[in-house]
Amino acid sequence: MGIREKLKYAFAVQPEEDALTPEEEGMLDNLAIGIRKRRFDVIAITFLESVKYLNFIGSQVLLFFEPIIDSVFPNEMFPKIRKILEKRCSIEYLIHKIESLEISQKKQISEGVINNGTKNNTCN
């Protein structure tokens, strides 16, 4: 075995099995939809871009405080959120989902369709 084979995975950042599952993608999609409905997309993207490299540390903090939080607020979502944060691609996926929702909504508005599905006739 040559040195290239030994070092092939030495600097790998994310293993292939670390991809998001469809359930995790669904949870992040719902979060992105909620952010977009409340029009927090600019604030959320700015925040997520600034902390996206700390998501693993955040997941470990959640792991540390999980027994305390679980005793006060019992919820089965807490471990799922922690596992999503352990994956490096989760924050990037959420950012792209928020951006794509914003773009699709702007596209609908430019085509004359407003939120309730009726045509916008103010330009006629």
Contacts in CASP RR format, 6 or more apart in sequence:
PFRMAT RR
TARGET T0000
AUTHOR 0000-0000-0000
METHOD contacts of the structure
MODEL  1
MGIREKLKYAFAVQPEEDALTPEEEGMLDNLAIGIRKRRFDVIAITFLES
VKYLNFIGSQVLLFFEPIIDSVFPNEMFPKIRKILEKRCSIEYLIHKIES
LEISQKKQISEGVINNGTKNNTCN
13 88 0 8 1.000
14 87 0 8 1.000
14 88 0 8 1.000
14 89 0 8 1.000
18 87 0 8 1.000
18 88 0 8 1.000
18 89 0 8 1.000
19 87 0 8 1.000
19 89 0 8 1.000
20 28 0 8 1.000
20 84 0 8 1.000
20 87 0 8 1.000
20 89 0 8 1.000
20 90 0 8 1.000
20 93 0 8 1.000
23 80 0 8 1.000
24 80 0 8 1.000
24 83 0 8 1.000
24 84 0 8 1.000
24 87 0 8 1.000
24 90 0 8 1.000
25 93 0 8 1.000
27 80 0 8 1.000
27 81 0 8 1.000
27 84 0 8 1.000
28 84 0 8 1.000
28 90 0 8 1.000
28 93 0 8 1.000
28 94 0 8 1.000
28 97 0 8 1.000
29 97 0 8 1.000
31 94 0 8 1.000
32 94 0 8 1.000
32 97 0 8 1.000
32 98 0 8 1.000
32 101 0 8 1.000
33 101 0 8 1.000
35 41 0 8 1.000
35 44 0 8 1.000
35 98 0 8 1.000
36 98 0 8 1.000
36 101 0 8 1.000
36 102 0 8 1.000
36 105 0 8 1.000
41 98 0 8 1.000
41 99 0 8 1.000
41 101 0 8 1.000
41 102 0 8 1.000
44 98 0 8 1.000
45 95 0 8 1.000
45 98 0 8 1.000
45 99 0 8 1.000
48 91 0 8 1.000
48 94 0 8 1.000
48 95 0 8 1.000
49 95 0 8 1.000
51 91 0 8 1.000
52 91 0 8 1.000
52 92 0 8 1.000
52 95 0 8 1.000
55 85 0 8 1.000
55 86 0 8 1.000
55 88 0 8 1.000
55 90 0 8 1.000
55 91 0 8 1.000
56 85 0 8 1.000
56 86 0 8 1.000
56 88 0 8 1.000
58 85 0 8 1.000
59 82 0 8 1.000
59 83 0 8 1.000
59 85 0 8 1.000
59 86 0 8 1.000
62 69 0 8 1.000
62 78 0 8 1.000
62 81 0 8 1.000
62 82 0 8 1.000
62 85 0 8 1.000
63 82 0 8 1.000
66 78 0 8 1.000
66 79 0 8 1.000
66 82 0 8 1.000
69 78 0 8 1.000
70 78 0 8 1.000
84 90 0 8 1.000
85 91 0 8 1.000
108 114 0 8 1.000
109 120 0 8 1.000
112 119 0 8 1.000
112 120 0 8 1.000
112 123 0 8 1.000
113 119 0 8 1.000
113 120 0 8 1.000
114 120 0 8 1.000
END
